[in-house]
Amino acid sequence: KQINAAEFIVEEEQVLESLLEEELEQEIDELTDLAAAEIAAEEIAEEIVEEEIDELLNLAAAEIVAEELAEDIVEAELDNLIPNFDLSELEIDSLNISDETSEP
């Protein structure tokens, strides 16, 4: 009976080791799955951030273009509203006026 008891103990140890190995394998699989899910989530987050940055850059570029167009429109409108003066004529007129006032 002692042999049977020793064999039984050895068999029980093997069963327990096998169960422990299976449990460890399951834990490793779960941790691996969690790590893979975390990596996938980080990659998705990076893609979202990259897309948002691209959208913000596009909006900024569009805003710059709109501001430049608005400036061009304002300049064109001002050019249409204010006639072009020949400054050389104004200077000549002022010289003529000063010449006229200096005469007695």
C-alpha positions in Angstrom: 0.0 0.0 0.0 2.9 2.3 0.5 3.9 2.0 -3.1 0.3 2.8 -4.1 0.3 5.8 -1.8 3.6 7.1 -3.2 2.3 6.6 -6.8 -0.8 8.4 -5.9 1.1 11.3 -4.4 3.3 11.5 -7.5 0.2 11.4 -9.7 -1.5 14.1 -7.6 1.6 16.3 -7.8 1.7 15.9 -11.6 -2.0 16.7 -11.9 -1.5 19.8 -9.7 1.5 20.9 -11.7 -0.5 20.4 -14.9 -3.3 22.5 -13.5 -0.9 25.1 -12.3 0.8 25.2 -15.8 -2.7 25.5 -17.4 -3.6 28.3 -15.0 -0.3 30.1 -15.8 -0.8 29.7 -19.5 -4.3 31.2 -19.2 -3.0 34.1 -17.2 -0.2 34.6 -19.8 -2.8 34.5 -22.6 -5.0 37.0 -20.8 -2.1 39.4 -20.2 -1.1 39.0 -23.8 -4.6 39.8 -24.9 -4.7 42.8 -22.7 -1.3 44.0 -23.9 -2.5 43.6 -27.5 -5.7 45.5 -26.8 -3.7 48.3 -25.2 -1.4 48.5 -28.2 -4.3 48.6 -30.6 -6.0 51.3 -28.5 -2.8 53.4 -28.5 -2.5 53.1 -32.2 -6.1 54.1 -32.7 -5.6 57.1 -30.4 -2.5 58.1 -32.3 -4.5 58.0 -35.6 -7.3 60.1 -34.1 -4.8 62.7 -32.9 -3.0 62.7 -36.3 -6.4 63.3 -38.0 -7.3 66.0 -35.6 -3.9 67.7 -36.1 -4.5 67.5 -39.9 -7.9 69.0 -39.5 -6.6 71.8 -37.4 -3.8 72.6 -39.8 -6.3 72.6 -42.7 -8.5 75.0 -40.7 -5.6 77.3 -39.9 -4.5 77.3 -43.6 -8.0 78.1 -44.7 -8.2 80.9 -42.1 -5.0 82.4 -43.4 -6.2 82.2 -47.0 -9.5 83.8 -46.0 -7.7 86.6 -44.2 -5.5 87.3 -47.2 -8.5 87.3 -49.5 -10.3 89.7 -47.2 -7.3 92.0 -47.1 -7.2 92.0 -50.9 -10.9 92.7 -51.2 -10.6 95.6 -48.7 -7.6 97.0 -50.6 -9.5 96.7 -53.9 -12.6 98.4 -52.4 -10.5 101.2 -51.1 -8.8 101.6 -54.4 -12.2 102.0 -56.0 -13.5 104.4 -53.4 -10.4 106.7 -53.2 -9.4 108.2 -56.5 -5.7 108.0 -57.4 -4.1 111.4 -56.8 -1.0 112.4 -58.6 1.2 113.6 -55.7 3.5 115.5 -58.0 0.7 117.8 -58.9 -0.1 118.5 -55.3 3.4 119.4 -54.6 3.6 121.7 -57.5 0.3 123.4 -56.5 1.7 123.9 -53.0 4.8 125.5 -54.4 2.7 127.7 -56.6 0.7 128.8 -53.6 3.7 129.6 -51.6 5.2 131.5 -54.5 2.0 133.5 -54.8 1.9 134.3 -51.1 5.5 135.5 -51.0 4.9 138.1 -53.7 4.0 141.6 -52.4 
